[in-house]
Amino acid sequence: MHVSGMELDEVTISRAIVSEQSRVLLEYLDVDVAVVGGGPSGLTCAALCAENGLKTVLIERKLSVGGGMWGGGMMFPRIVVQDEAKRLLDRFSITSTQYSPGYHLASSVESVAKLTAAACDAGVEFLMLVSVEDVVVKGDGRVGGLVINWTPVETTGLHVDPLTLACRYTVDATGHDAMIAHMVARKGGDLHIRGERFMWAERAEAQIVGHTKEVFPGLVVTGMAANAVAGECRMGPIFGGMLLSGEAAARAIGEALR
Ligand SMILES: Cc1cc2nc3c(=O)[nH]c(=O)nc-3n(C[C@H](O)[C@H](O)[C@H](O)COP(=O)(O)OP(=O)(O)OC[C@H]3O[C@@H](n4cnc5c(N)ncnc54)[C@H](O)[C@@H]3O)c2cc1C
């Protein structure tokens, strides 16, 4: 028996979930910013865009956000962040300790949890187990929407037509695959993708903010997608660049939509 003396009803539980998610889906079919990918750069960008008052949805094809951050380095759930990005750990209340001058250690689990909490607190809405399979580009030549479908439809190869959402800006935060950038390039968009290069943490971390930009009208790349488009090196389990790149993407969109 429930504390209120009322019998719990399974159908009421179902109605609550279906009606609320239907309401959210209808509301978020037209947004200011659609962030594709819930890794560290996508979560950071989404949280800061929403804090900036932009209606923001984060689309993640897996059942959980976090991307490649969970695994830390070689499955050790620890990440390293350099001095330049320490302020973002503090900003998101992520506990860190200095390993040696310039190197700050944090738990990958706490980092994902706190970035996700920041995005939730800022009002970001999440579409989980949803994959972006194409982009909408019309007469104005800019990415003005995304074609979405349930990830299981994609992975099982079911022939089910997708739906479409409208967005003023799309953020490709899909990691090394730079999925959205590739979709634009594959369909003849004027976008050249150079592809990720060798491991060189110093260079990759130093360059990533510069590579975080609008690479096609309406499309901003962040995180490893930014390095993949620019033909930049990879950096391994140092995550400062991911946070700084997410912040830079949010800043660029904020300025463009002001
Ligand atoms: C398998 C793997 C390989 C890695 N390789 C490297 C490496 O080569 N170099 C390196 O420096 N670091 C690597 N890392 C470390 C680290 O993961 C990344 O550097 C970091 O997590 C990248 O952050 P991100 O935000 O750019 O993207 P990620 O953390 O990769 O997150 C991208 C997110 O986008 C989602 N996504 C992708 N496509 C779609 C789509 N079409 N629709 C919706 N969601 C989508 C993914 O599910 C994922 O959650 C790797 C980690 C993993 C797990």
The ligand as an SDF file (V2000), in Angstrom:
LIG
                    3D

 53 58  0  0  0  0  0  0  0  0999 V2000
   36.6060    3.8080  -28.2030 C   0  0  0  0  0  0  0  0  0  0  0  0
   37.4140    5.0120  -27.7630 C   0  0  0  0  0  0  0  0  0  0  0  0
   38.4200    5.4630  -28.5200 C   0  0  0  0  0  0  0  0  0  0  0  0
   39.1450    6.5620  -28.0900 C   0  0  0  0  0  0  0  0  0  0  0  0
   40.1120    6.9620  -28.8820 N   0  0  0  0  0  0  0  0  0  0  0  0
   40.7650    8.0670  -28.5290 C   0  0  0  0  0  0  0  0  0  0  0  0
   41.6900    8.5900  -29.4210 C   0  0  0  0  0  0  0  0  0  0  0  0
   41.8900    8.0530  -30.4800 O   0  0  0  0  0  0  0  0  0  0  0  0
   42.3580    9.7140  -29.0930 N   0  0  0  0  0  0  0  0  0  0  0  0
   42.0880   10.3480  -27.9710 C   0  0  0  0  0  0  0  0  0  0  0  0
   42.6500   11.3820  -27.7750 O   0  0  0  0  0  0  0  0  0  0  0  0
   41.1740    9.9090  -27.0980 N   0  0  0  0  0  0  0  0  0  0  0  0
   40.5340    8.7690  -27.3520 C   0  0  0  0  0  0  0  0  0  0  0  0
   39.6170    8.3050  -26.5390 N   0  0  0  0  0  0  0  0  0  0  0  0
   39.5250    8.9980  -25.2870 C   0  0  0  0  0  0  0  0  0  0  0  0
   38.4160    9.8720  -25.1100 C   0  0  0  0  0  0  0  0  0  0  0  0
   37.2900    9.1650  -25.2430 O   0  0  0  0  0  0  0  0  0  0  0  0
   38.1260   10.9180  -26.0540 C   0  0  0  0  0  0  0  0  0  0  0  0
   39.2210   11.6720  -26.2670 O   0  0  0  0  0  0  0  0  0  0  0  0
   37.0130   11.8430  -25.5390 C   0  0  0  0  0  0  0  0  0  0  0  0
   36.0450   11.1570  -24.8170 O   0  0  0  0  0  0  0  0  0  0  0  0
   36.3760   12.4870  -26.7070 C   0  0  0  0  0  0  0  0  0  0  0  0
   35.3610   13.3270  -26.2100 O   0  0  0  0  0  0  0  0  0  0  0  0
   34.2420   13.8660  -27.2080 P   0  0  0  0  0  0  0  0  0  0  0  0
   33.3260   14.6760  -26.3810 O   0  0  0  0  0  0  0  0  0  0  0  0
   34.8690   14.4950  -28.3850 O   0  0  0  0  0  0  0  0  0  0  0  0
   33.5130   12.5590  -27.7720 O   0  0  0  0  0  0  0  0  0  0  0  0
   33.1660   11.1670  -27.1510 P   0  0  0  0  0  0  0  0  0  0  0  0
   33.5240   11.0730  -25.7320 O   0  0  0  0  0  0  0  0  0  0  0  0
   33.7360   10.1590  -28.0690 O   0  0  0  0  0  0  0  0  0  0  0  0
   31.5680   11.1560  -27.2350 O   0  0  0  0  0  0  0  0  0  0  0  0
   30.9020   11.1230  -28.4670 C   0  0  0  0  0  0  0  0  0  0  0  0
   29.4660   10.7120  -28.1710 C   0  0  0  0  0  0  0  0  0  0  0  0
   28.7070   10.8720  -29.3840 O   0  0  0  0  0  0  0  0  0  0  0  0
   27.7800    9.8120  -29.4970 C   0  0  0  0  0  0  0  0  0  0  0  0
   27.4240    9.7020  -30.9240 N   0  0  0  0  0  0  0  0  0  0  0  0
   28.2680    9.3820  -31.9420 C   0  0  0  0  0  0  0  0  0  0  0  0
   27.5910    9.4150  -33.1280 N   0  0  0  0  0  0  0  0  0  0  0  0
   26.3100    9.7670  -32.8440 C   0  0  0  0  0  0  0  0  0  0  0  0
   25.1260    9.9740  -33.6390 C   0  0  0  0  0  0  0  0  0  0  0  0
   25.1440    9.8030  -34.9710 N   0  0  0  0  0  0  0  0  0  0  0  0
   23.9740   10.3300  -33.0290 N   0  0  0  0  0  0  0  0  0  0  0  0
   23.9290   10.5090  -31.6800 C   0  0  0  0  0  0  0  0  0  0  0  0
   25.0200   10.3240  -30.8560 N   0  0  0  0  0  0  0  0  0  0  0  0
   26.1900    9.9670  -31.4360 C   0  0  0  0  0  0  0  0  0  0  0  0
   28.5750    8.6200  -28.9570 C   0  0  0  0  0  0  0  0  0  0  0  0
   27.6940    7.5830  -28.5450 O   0  0  0  0  0  0  0  0  0  0  0  0
   29.3320    9.2540  -27.7720 C   0  0  0  0  0  0  0  0  0  0  0  0
   28.6010    9.1680  -26.5650 O   0  0  0  0  0  0  0  0  0  0  0  0
   38.8670    7.2100  -26.9020 C   0  0  0  0  0  0  0  0  0  0  0  0
   37.8370    6.7160  -26.1280 C   0  0  0  0  0  0  0  0  0  0  0  0
   37.1020    5.6610  -26.5620 C   0  0  0  0  0  0  0  0  0  0  0  0
   35.9990    5.1520  -25.7500 C   0  0  0  0  0  0  0  0  0  0  0  0
  1  2  1  0
  2  3  1  0
  2 52  2  0
  3  4  2  0
  4  5  1  0
  4 50  1  0
  5  6  2  0
  6  7  1  0
  6 13  1  0
  7  8  2  0
  7  9  1  0
  9 10  1  0
 10 11  2  0
 10 12  1  0
 12 13  2  0
 13 14  1  0
 14 15  1  0
 14 50  1  0
 15 16  1  0
 16 17  1  0
 16 18  1  0
 18 19  1  0
 18 20  1  0
 20 21  1  0
 20 22  1  0
 22 23  1  0
 23 24  1  0
 24 25  2  0
 24 26  1  0
 24 27  1  0
 27 28  1  0
 28 29  2  0
 28 30  1  0
 28 31  1  0
 31 32  1  0
 32 33  1  0
 33 34  1  0
 33 48  1  0
 34 35  1  0
 35 36  1  0
 35 46  1  0
 36 37  1  0
 36 45  1  0
 37 38  2  0
 38 39  1  0
 39 40  1  0
 39 45  2  0
 40 41  1  0
 40 42  2  0
 42 43  1  0
 43 44  2  0
 44 45  1  0
 46 47  1  0
 46 48  1  0
 48 49  1  0
 50 51  2  0
 51 52  1  0
 52 53  1  0
M  END
$$$$
